[in-house]
Amino acid sequence: MKYVVILGDGMADWPLEELNGGTPLSCAKTPVMDELAKVSEIGTVATIPEGMAPGSDTANLSVLGYNPEKYYTGRSPLEALSIGVDMKDTDVVFRCNIVTVTEEEGLSYEEQTILDHSSDEISTEDADVLLKAVCAELEKEFADYAFYTGTSYRHCMVWDNGNVVELTPPHDILTRKIGEYLPKDPILRRMQEKSYEILKNHPLNLERKAKGLKPGNSFWFWGAGTKPILTSFEEIYHKKGVMISAVDLLKGIAVGSDMDRILVEGANGGLNTNYEGKAKAAVDALTKGGYDFAYVHVEAPDEMGHQGSVERKIKAIEYLDQRLIKLVKDGLDESGEDYRMLILPDHPTPIKVRTHVAEPVPYLLYDSSAPQEHTWHYDEKDAAILGNKIDHGWDMMSYLFSK
């Protein structure tokens, strides 16, 4: 038996008036998931422990079988593992987003408004140029802080002998003035302000604006944490696993849990990521590579939810269905080996609020050796009605492997 999880980050949503009370998942054209739903178990799983923030960090740890209340030490240290940062026990690691804020003349930095947490899904190449321009100045003045390039807008800062401080994720405050959300720590605040001073007139940002792209004109720190300690996935579940994802968070979880990683060319965490490449990587890993388990993570639905775009979120779900799930199913069917496929989001990212919420998410569990016969659909409404409930997300792996 082989096992594959296909996770559409932030795919779940709330009913929308513009979709006549439907959700992006229920309204998207998903012929593959529609057919799978007729022969699969549908239900809901609560991925976020009560009282914890609904982040992709806590949610994906949970889906992978790690109770966040036990294993979670912060988001950014997991991303730092992926980048290859050699963390000390006394280091505190922060996510450093390159964001877009307004550049209104006559207003101070704190009076500006945050427009985009991703700077128009800025490329890693552009982000690296901007990151280095700021770091060349900051590291002269602030010797205890070091910066590391990640992927797209997502980067890391390490504070030597630092403190874990509470900070606001930028995707939670889109369209709001930033003043009340700036770091209370004076050095962190000064570094953000200085990044804006350096970047707002940087030549690369002037080029981006001329092309109609949003500038990456400010750092934004959040997600502070300390060095993580995860138990080996194979040691817990006795399955050799592989992670396929474009984002450093998931790749970092893989490093921490001793899972292998497959880096797919053209996989970028955006709407136009290489879905087909991810599908091929998963099928090859399970049919030729000696792996028992593959975790395929797709960031695009979450990004479109943060952007507040109904059309693009629907498109991301349709791409997931037709360009990834179909190819994985076809490839595993052709192999002739029995398999179980679990499809789910990690958390909802509702269009109405453009950020994560902690509600249970719908799951679809297909077993090629024991197909069922049903008439239901895979969406938020049917999943809730059917009554199949997993109360703790970290039980999902045991359920997948033992069902």
C-alpha positions in Angstrom: 0.0 0.0 0.0 1.2 3.5 -0.9 0.0 6.7 0.6 -0.2 10.3 -0.7 -1.5 13.5 0.8 -2.4 16.3 -1.6 -2.9 19.5 0.4 -4.4 22.6 -1.1 -3.3 25.3 1.3 -6.1 27.5 2.4 -8.5 25.8 -0.1 -11.6 25.9 2.3 -13.7 29.0 2.4 -17.0 30.5 3.4 -20.2 30.9 1.3 -20.1 33.9 -1.0 -22.9 36.0 -2.3 -21.2 36.4 -5.7 -21.2 32.6 -5.9 -24.9 32.4 -4.9 -24.0 31.0 -1.5 -21.3 28.6 -2.8 -17.7 28.5 -2.0 -14.7 28.5 -4.4 -14.3 24.7 -3.7 -17.9 23.9 -4.4 -18.1 26.1 -7.5 -14.8 25.2 -9.1 -14.9 22.7 -12.1 -13.2 19.7 -10.4 -14.2 16.6 -12.4 -11.5 14.5 -10.7 -12.4 15.3 -7.2 -16.1 15.0 -8.2 -15.5 11.4 -9.3 -13.4 10.6 -6.3 -16.0 11.9 -3.9 -18.4 9.2 -5.2 -16.1 6.4 -4.1 -14.4 8.0 -1.0 -14.9 8.9 2.6 -15.8 12.6 3.1 -15.6 14.4 6.5 -14.0 17.2 8.5 -10.9 17.4 10.5 -9.9 20.1 13.1 -6.3 20.9 12.3 -5.8 23.8 14.7 -5.7 23.1 18.5 -8.0 25.3 20.5 -6.4 28.6 21.4 -3.6 28.3 18.9 -3.2 30.6 15.9 -4.5 29.2 12.6 -1.2 29.3 10.7 0.0 27.0 7.9 2.8 26.0 10.4 0.5 24.7 13.1 -1.9 23.2 10.6 0.6 21.3 8.5 2.4 20.0 11.6 -1.0 18.7 12.7 -1.9 17.1 9.4 1.5 15.4 9.4 0.8 13.9 12.8 2.6 16.3 15.1 0.5 17.8 17.9 1.4 21.5 17.7 0.9 21.9 21.4 3.8 19.6 21.9 6.1 20.3 18.9 5.5 23.9 17.8 8.2 26.4 18.6 7.4 29.1 16.0 7.0 29.3 12.3 10.2 30.9 11.2 12.6 28.3 12.7 11.0 25.7 10.5 11.6 27.8 7.4 15.1 28.4 8.6 15.7 24.6 8.5 14.8 24.6 4.9 17.2 27.5 4.0 20.0 25.7 5.9 20.4 28.2 8.7 22.6 26.7 11.5 20.6 27.7 14.6 21.8 27.8 18.1 19.5 27.1 21.0 19.7 30.8 22.0 18.8 32.1 18.5 15.4 33.6 17.8 14.3 33.4 14.2 11.8 35.7 12.4 10.0 35.6 9.1 11.1 38.6 7.1 8.4 39.3 4.4 9.2 41.8 1.6 5.8 43.6 1.5 4.2 46.4 -0.3 3.1 49.5 1.6 1.8 52.7 0.2 4.2 55.6 -0.5 2.0 58.6 0.1 3.9 61.8 0.2 3.8 63.7 3.5 3.0 60.6 5.6 5.4 58.9 8.0 6.1 55.2 7.7 3.6 54.4 10.4 0.9 56.2 8.6 1.2 54.1 5.4 -1.1 51.3 4.5 -0.1 47.7 3.8 -1.3 46.7 0.3 0.3 43.3 -0.4 2.0 40.8 1.9 3.8 39.2 -1.1 4.8 42.3 -3.3 2.9 40.8 -6.2 4.3 37.3 -5.6 7.8 38.8 -6.2 10.3 36.5 -7.7 13.1 35.1 -5.6 15.6 36.8 -7.9 14.1 40.3 -7.4 13.6 39.7 -3.6 17.2 38.7 -3.2 18.4 41.9 -4.8 16.2 44.0 -2.4 17.1 41.9 0.6 20.8 42.4 0.1 20.4 46.1 -0.5 18.8 46.5 2.9 21.1 44.0 4.7 24.2 45.8 3.5 23.0 48.8 5.6 21.3 47.0 8.5 24.1 44.6 9.4 26.5 47.5 9.8 24.3 49.0 12.5 22.8 45.9 14.1 25.5 43.3 14.5 23.3 40.7 16.3 21.0 40.2 13.4 21.6 38.2 10.2 19.4 37.8 7.2 18.9 34.8 4.8 17.2 34.7 1.4 14.3 32.3 1.2 11.7 31.9 -1.6 9.7 34.7 -3.3 8.7 37.2 -0.6 9.5 34.8 2.3 12.9 35.3 4.1 14.4 34.8 7.5 16.2 36.9 10.1 18.1 35.5 13.0 18.5 37.4 16.2 21.5 36.2 18.2 20.5 35.7 21.9 17.2 37.3 21.1 13.7 37.4 22.5 10.5 35.9 21.2 8.2 38.8 20.7 4.6 38.9 19.6 4.2 40.3 16.1 1.4 40.6 13.6 1.4 38.6 10.3 1.2 41.0 7.4 -1.6 39.0 5.7 -3.8 39.7 8.7 -3.8 43.5 8.2 -4.1 44.0 4.5 -5.5 47.5 3.6 -4.9 48.8 7.2 -2.6 51.5 8.4 0.5 49.8 9.8 1.3 52.1 12.8 -0.4 50.1 15.6 1.0 46.8 14.2 4.6 47.8 14.1 7.0 46.0 16.5 7.2 47.3 20.0 10.8 46.4 20.1 12.7 49.6 19.1 15.4 47.9 17.1 13.0 45.7 15.1 10.8 48.7 14.4 13.8 50.8 13.3 14.9 48.1 11.0 11.5 48.0 9.3 11.5 51.8 9.0 15.0 51.8 7.5 14.1 49.1 5.0 11.3 51.3 3.7 13.7 54.3 3.4 16.1 52.2 1.4 13.6 50.3 -0.8 11.0 52.9 -1.8 13.3 54.5 -4.3 15.5 51.4 -5.1 16.1 51.1 -8.9 14.6 47.7 -9.0 11.4 48.9 -7.4 11.2 51.8 -9.9 11.5 49.2 -12.7 8.7 47.1 -11.1 6.4 50.0 -10.8 7.1 51.0 -14.5 6.0 47.4 -15.4 2.8 47.7 -13.4 4.1 45.5 -10.6 3.9 46.4 -6.9 7.2 47.4 -5.3 8.8 45.3 -2.6 9.3 48.4 -0.4 9.4 47.3 3.2 10.5 44.4 5.4 7.9 43.0 7.8 8.9 40.8 10.7 6.7 38.2 12.3 6.5 34.5 13.3 9.3 34.5 15.9 10.4 31.2 17.4 13.3 29.1 18.6 15.0 26.0 17.3 12.5 23.2 16.6 12.9 19.6 17.7 10.7 17.1 15.8 10.6 13.3 16.1 11.5 11.5 13.0 8.4 10.8 10.8 9.7 7.3 9.9 10.4 6.5 13.5 6.8 7.3 14.5 4.9 5.8 11.5 7.4 3.3 10.0 6.8 4.9 6.6 9.6 6.3 4.4 8.2 9.8 3.4 9.0 12.6 1.0 7.9 16.2 0.9 7.1 18.0 -2.4 6.5 21.7 -1.8 7.8 25.1 -3.1 7.7 26.9 0.3 10.4 26.9 2.9 7.9 26.2 5.7 7.0 22.8 4.4 10.5 21.9 3.3 11.7 22.9 6.8 9.1 20.6 8.4 10.5 17.9 6.2 14.1 18.6 7.4 13.0 18.6 11.0 11.1 15.4 10.7 13.8 13.6 8.7 11.7 13.3 5.6 13.3 13.6 2.2 12.5 16.6 -0.1 12.1 16.7 -3.9 12.6 20.2 -5.4 10.6 20.6 -8.5 11.8 23.0 -11.1 9.3 25.8 -11.7 7.5 25.2 -8.4 7.2 28.7 -6.9 4.3 28.8 -4.5 2.1 30.9 -6.9 -0.9 30.3 -9.1 1.2 29.3 -12.0 3.4 26.8 -10.2 4.5 23.6 -11.9 1.6 21.3 -10.9 2.5 18.7 -13.5 6.1 18.5 -12.2 4.9 18.0 -8.6 2.5 15.3 -9.8 5.3 13.5 -11.6 7.6 13.8 -8.7 5.0 12.2 -6.4 4.2 9.3 -8.7 7.9 8.6 -9.4 8.7 8.7 -5.7 6.0 6.2 -4.8 6.4 3.9 -7.8 10.1 4.0 -8.5 11.8 5.8 -5.6 11.1 3.4 -2.8 9.0 5.8 -0.8 5.8 4.7 1.1 4.4 8.2 1.6 4.3 11.5 -0.3 3.1 14.8 0.9 2.3 17.2 -1.9 1.7 20.8 -0.8 0.3 23.5 -3.1 0.3 27.1 -1.8 -1.7 28.7 -4.6 -5.3 28.6 -3.1 -4.0 30.2 0.1 -2.3 33.0 -1.8 -5.4 33.7 -3.8 -7.4 33.8 -0.6 -5.1 36.4 0.8 -5.4 38.4 -2.4 -9.2 38.3 -2.0 -9.6 37.1 -5.6 -12.6 34.7 -6.0 -11.7 34.1 -9.7 -8.1 33.2 -9.0 -8.9 31.0 -6.0 -11.3 29.0 -8.1 -8.6 28.8 -10.8 -6.1 27.5 -8.3 -8.5 24.8 -7.2 -9.2 23.8 -10.8 -5.5 23.6 -11.5 -5.0 21.4 -8.4 -7.7 19.1 -9.6 -6.9 18.8 -13.3 -3.1 19.3 -13.4 -2.1 17.5 -10.2 -4.7 15.2 -8.7 -5.6 13.7 -12.0 -2.0 13.0 -12.9 -1.2 11.5 -9.5 -4.3 9.3 -9.7 -3.6 8.2 -13.2 0.0 7.4 -12.4 -0.8 5.4 -9.3 -3.6 3.5 -11.1 -1.2 2.6 -13.9 1.3 1.2 -11.4 -1.2 -1.4 -10.3 -0.3 -1.0 -6.6 -3.0 -0.2 -4.0 -2.9 3.2 -2.6 -4.7 5.7 -0.3 -5.0 9.3 -1.3 -6.0 12.0 1.2 -7.0 15.4 -0.2 -7.6 18.4 2.2 -6.7 22.0 3.0 -4.6 22.8 6.1 -7.0 25.6 7.2 -9.6 27.9 5.5 -8.5 31.2 4.0 -11.9 32.9 3.4 -12.1 35.5 0.7 -14.2 37.7 3.0 -11.4 38.1 5.6 -8.3 37.4 3.4 -6.6 35.6 6.2 -6.6 32.2 8.0 -9.4 31.0 10.4 -9.3 28.0 12.7 -12.4 26.1 11.6 -12.4 22.4 10.7 -11.6 21.6 7.1 -13.2 19.1 4.6 -11.2 16.0 3.8 -11.5 13.3 1.1 -10.0 9.9 1.7 -9.8 7.5 -1.3 -8.7 3.9 -1.0 -8.1 2.2 -4.3 -8.5 -1.2 -2.8 -11.9 -0.4 -1.2 -13.9 2.1 -3.2 -17.3 3.1 -1.8 -20.5 4.2 -3.5 -22.0 7.6 -2.7 -23.7 10.6 -4.2 -22.1 13.3 -2.1 -19.6 16.0 -3.2 -16.3 17.1 -1.8 -17.0 20.5 -0.4 -17.4 22.3 2.9 -21.2 21.8 3.1 -21.3 18.0 2.4 -18.3 17.3 4.6 -20.0 19.0 7.6 -23.3 17.3 7.0 -22.0 13.7 6.7 -20.8 13.6 10.3 -17.4 12.0 9.8 -15.3 14.0 12.2 -11.7 13.8 13.3 -11.4 16.1 16.3 -7.6 16.3 16.4 -5.7 16.9 13.2 -2.6 15.1 14.5 -4.6 11.8 14.5 -5.0 12.1 10.7 -1.8 10.3 9.8 -2.6 7.3 12.1 -6.1 7.2 10.5 -4.7 7.3 7.0 -2.2 4.5 7.7 -4.4 2.2 9.7 -7.9 2.6 8.2 
